[in-house]
Amino acid sequence: WHIAPAYDLTFSNGTGGEHSTTLIGEGKNPTRKQLCLLGQKIGIKEIACKTILADVQNAIAQWPIIAKECGVNSANIKNIGSFVIKLKESGV
């Protein structure tokens, strides 16, 4: 992995639901498959990619707790949390 610009690391529900960047041409609904394909393009083996995705999913599940500890206001915790729930339900 390489360091990404800060806009890749912050929450953004951009225009029309598109993310700030795309993954293999998909900006609105990137899937696990697309994430793994992107990983493979830069030399990450599929099994490692799946492990990384699981680690990220586990970390994101802690969003409300970590956000509160970091001083994120309750409106943003709820707004971003609802987006996280949608992602989880979609299987990403």
Stockholm file with secondary structure:
# STOCKHOLM 1.0

chainA/1-92         WHIAPAYDLTFSNGTGGEHSTTLIGEGKNPTRKQLCLLGQKIGIKEIACKTILADVQNAIAQWPIIAKECGVNSANIKNIGSFVIKLKESGV
#=GR chainA/1-92 SS CCCCCGGGTSCCCCGGGCCSSCBTTBSSSCCHHHHHHHHHHTTCCHHHHHHHHHHHHHHHTTHHHHHHHTTCCHHHHHHHHHHHHHHHHHTC
#=GC SS_cons        CCCCCGGGTSCCCCGGGCCSSCBTTBSSSCCHHHHHHHHHHTTCCHHHHHHHHHHHHHHHTTHHHHHHHTTCCHHHHHHHHHHHHHHHHHTC
//
